[in-house]
């Protein structure tokens, strides 16, 4: 699906963040992370699938020697029951762990993941998110690196999906309210 087609897709209301705006956020966050973790063993952990696109751009903006790892989770019901479907491949004991998320919403799943990782004896655990939708927050999740706060709208693109579609858009778009019911 081309970017042009998606903008003219009847499900898409408008573009919320352009490619250039996302690139600027990644650059800014990368510079801050580079300064804060200089000289420290850093592992970036992305939650699959949505966080993958953000992780790819973010890590290229971090001027440090670092490692990457991935987790995949499955939530049940209201998101209160979480199961790890794919766990980390590497041991994070003694390392600084930065969980990289595309969007923090209710915070329930991320709260669970941060607690799981904290139990593995890392030097520290922190969260970096591209988007923060605080209006929907239920669980308190401290976010060390926040790209942008967004309103309570459903967004797609840049890794975020609707039924598996739109992840490949190079920008973030708002889905029409009537689509979400």
C-alpha positions in Angstrom: 0.0 0.0 0.0 1.5 3.3 -1.0 1.5 6.3 1.3 -0.6 8.1 -1.3 -3.2 5.4 -1.3 -3.5 5.3 2.5 -4.0 9.1 2.8 -6.9 8.6 0.5 -8.2 5.5 2.3 -11.7 6.1 3.6 -10.7 4.8 7.0 -8.0 7.4 7.5 -9.1 10.8 8.8 -5.8 12.7 8.7 -2.0 12.5 9.1 -1.1 13.1 12.7 2.7 12.9 12.3 4.7 13.1 9.1 7.8 11.2 8.3 9.9 14.3 8.9 8.3 14.9 12.3 8.9 11.3 13.3 12.6 11.5 12.2 13.0 14.6 14.3 11.6 12.9 17.4 13.9 9.9 16.8 16.9 12.1 16.5 16.0 14.1 19.7 15.4 10.9 21.7 18.5 9.3 20.4 20.7 12.2 21.4 19.2 12.2 24.9 19.6 8.4 25.3 23.2 8.6 24.0 24.1 11.3 26.6 22.4 9.5 29.5 23.8 6.0 28.8 27.3 6.9 27.7 29.8 4.3 29.0 27.0 2.0 30.2 26.0 -1.4 28.8 22.7 -0.7 27.1 20.1 -3.2 25.7 17.1 -1.9 23.8 14.1 -4.2 24.1 11.3 -3.8 21.6 7.8 -5.2 22.1 6.8 -6.9 18.9 5.3 -6.2 16.5 4.5 -2.5 16.8 7.7 -1.4 18.4 9.9 -2.8 15.7 9.7 0.2 13.2 10.4 2.7 16.0 13.3 0.6 17.4 14.9 0.5 13.9 14.9 4.3 13.5 15.7 5.0 17.2 18.7 2.7 17.5 20.3 4.4 14.4 20.1 7.7 16.2 21.8 6.4 19.3 25.6 6.9 19.3 26.5 4.0 21.6 27.6 0.4 21.5 24.3 -1.4 22.4 22.4 -4.6 21.9 18.9 -5.2 20.7 16.4 -7.8 21.9 12.7 -8.5 21.5 9.7 -9.7 23.4 6.3 -10.5 22.2 3.3 -10.6 24.5 -0.3 -11.6 24.3 -3.0 -9.8 26.3 -6.3 -11.3 27.3 -9.6 -9.7 28.1 -9.1 -6.1 29.2 -5.4 -6.4 29.0 -5.0 -7.4 32.7 -3.8 -10.9 31.9 -0.5 -10.9 30.0 1.5 -13.8 28.6 5.0 -13.6 27.2 4.9 -15.4 23.8 8.5 -14.6 22.9 11.0 -13.9 25.6 14.4 -12.2 25.4 17.2 -14.2 23.9 19.9 -12.6 26.0 20.5 -12.2 29.7 20.0 -8.6 30.9 21.6 -9.0 34.4 23.9 -6.0 35.0 22.8 -4.2 31.8 20.7 -1.1 31.5 17.5 -2.0 29.8 15.5 0.4 27.8 12.0 -0.9 26.8 11.1 0.7 23.4 7.4 1.1 22.7 5.5 2.6 19.8 2.6 3.7 22.0 1.9 3.7 25.7 -1.9 3.5 26.2 -3.4 2.0 29.4 0.0 1.0 30.6 -1.1 -2.3 31.9 1.0 -4.5 29.6 4.0 -2.3 29.9 3.7 -2.2 33.7 3.8 -6.0 33.7 6.8 -6.2 31.3 8.8 -3.6 33.3 8.2 -5.6 36.5 9.3 -8.9 34.7 12.5 -7.3 33.4 13.2 -5.7 36.8 13.2 -9.2 38.3 16.1 -10.2 36.1 18.7 -8.2 37.9 19.4 -5.4 35.3 21.4 -2.4 36.3 18.2 -0.4 35.5 15.0 -0.6 33.5 13.5 2.5 31.8 10.9 3.1 29.1 11.1 5.0 25.8 8.0 5.6 23.8 7.3 7.3 20.6 3.7 8.2 21.5 2.0 8.6 24.9 -1.8 8.5 25.0 -2.1 9.5 28.7 -5.9 10.0 28.5 -6.3 6.2 28.6 -3.7 5.4 31.3 -4.8 2.9 34.0 -1.4 1.7 35.3 1.3 4.1 36.4 4.3 3.6 34.1 7.2 5.9 34.5 8.3 7.0 31.0 11.9 8.2 30.9 11.9 9.2 27.2 8.6 10.4 25.6 8.4 11.4 22.0 5.0 13.0 21.9 1.8 13.0 23.8 -1.2 12.4 21.5 -4.9 12.9 22.1 -7.3 10.0 22.7 -7.6 8.9 19.0 -6.9 5.6 17.3 -3.7 5.8 15.2 -2.1 3.6 12.6 1.1 3.6 10.6 4.8 3.5 11.5 4.3 0.0 13.1 0.9 0.7 14.5 -1.9 -1.3 13.0 -5.6 -1.9 12.6 -6.3 -5.6 12.1 -2.7 -6.1 10.8 -3.0 -3.3 8.2 -1.2 0.0 7.9 2.0 -0.9 9.8 4.1 0.0 6.7 2.9 3.6 6.4 5.9 6.0 6.9 3.8 8.4 8.9 1.2 8.1 11.7 -2.5 8.7 10.8 -5.7 9.0 12.7 -8.4 6.5 12.0 -11.9 7.9 11.6 -14.1 7.6 14.7 -16.9 5.9 12.9 -14.5 3.0 12.0 -13.8 2.4 15.6 -17.4 2.4 16.5 
